[in-house]
């Protein structure tokens, strides 16, 4: 699992936000387009791409995309 690929997959969940506005250090909940539907899309993307289950609480506890990446990476090592 590579951080750059995760960031790109995360950015793909947005329709109006330009990909170059999103980086590993982006505080994603501060993006204008962020809402609960995108949160659900991220949960689905993580499961479909990495076969890892994350929850809304996991997303709420993450601040940056790299925080979420590290969580997904740690859960994938457990399973």
C-alpha positions as CSV (number, residue, x, y, z in Angstrom):
1,X,0.0,0.0,0.0
2,X,1.5,3.3,-1.1
3,X,0.6,6.7,0.3
4,X,0.5,8.4,-3.1
5,X,-2.0,5.8,-4.4
6,X,-4.2,6.2,-1.3
7,X,-4.2,10.0,-1.7
8,X,-5.2,9.6,-5.4
9,X,-8.0,7.2,-4.6
10,X,-9.1,9.5,-1.8
11,X,-9.1,12.5,-4.2
12,X,-11.2,10.5,-6.7
13,X,-14.1,10.6,-4.3
14,X,-14.5,14.4,-5.0
15,X,-16.2,15.8,-8.0
16,X,-15.6,19.5,-7.7
17,X,-12.3,19.6,-5.8
18,X,-9.2,19.6,-8.0
19,X,-6.8,16.8,-7.3
20,X,-3.9,19.2,-6.9
21,X,-5.7,20.7,-3.9
22,X,-5.4,17.3,-2.1
23,X,-2.2,16.0,-0.6
24,X,-1.3,13.7,2.3
25,X,-1.3,16.6,4.7
26,X,-4.7,17.9,3.6
27,X,-7.2,18.3,6.5
28,X,-9.9,16.7,4.4
29,X,-12.9,17.8,6.6
30,X,-11.9,21.4,5.9
31,X,-12.5,20.9,2.1
32,X,-15.6,22.8,1.0
33,X,-17.0,19.7,-0.8
34,X,-16.5,17.4,2.2
35,X,-19.8,15.9,3.5
36,X,-21.2,12.7,4.9
37,X,-21.8,11.2,1.4
38,X,-18.1,11.6,0.6
39,X,-17.3,10.1,3.9
40,X,-19.4,7.0,2.9
41,X,-17.6,6.9,-0.4
42,X,-14.2,6.9,1.3
43,X,-15.4,4.0,3.5
44,X,-16.4,2.1,0.4
45,X,-13.2,3.0,-1.5
46,X,-11.1,1.7,1.4
47,X,-13.0,-1.5,1.6
48,X,-13.1,-2.2,-2.1
49,X,-9.5,-1.2,-2.7
50,X,-7.7,-2.4,0.4
51,X,-10.3,-4.9,1.9
52,X,-10.2,-3.0,5.2
53,X,-13.2,-1.9,7.1
54,X,-13.2,1.6,8.6
55,X,-16.0,3.4,10.4
56,X,-17.4,6.9,10.5
57,X,-15.8,7.2,13.9
58,X,-12.4,6.3,12.3
59,X,-12.9,9.2,9.8
60,X,-14.0,11.6,12.5
61,X,-10.8,10.8,14.5
62,X,-8.5,11.4,11.5
63,X,-7.5,14.9,10.7
64,X,-5.4,14.5,7.6
65,X,-5.4,12.0,4.8
66,X,-2.1,10.6,6.0
67,X,-3.8,9.9,9.4
68,X,-6.4,7.9,7.6
69,X,-3.8,6.1,5.5
70,X,-1.9,5.1,8.6
71,X,-5.1,3.7,10.2
72,X,-5.9,1.7,7.1
73,X,-2.4,0.4,6.9
74,X,-2.4,-0.6,10.5
75,X,-5.8,-2.4,10.1
76,X,-4.6,-4.2,7.0
77,X,-1.6,-5.6,8.9
78,X,-3.9,-7.0,11.6
79,X,-6.3,-8.8,9.2
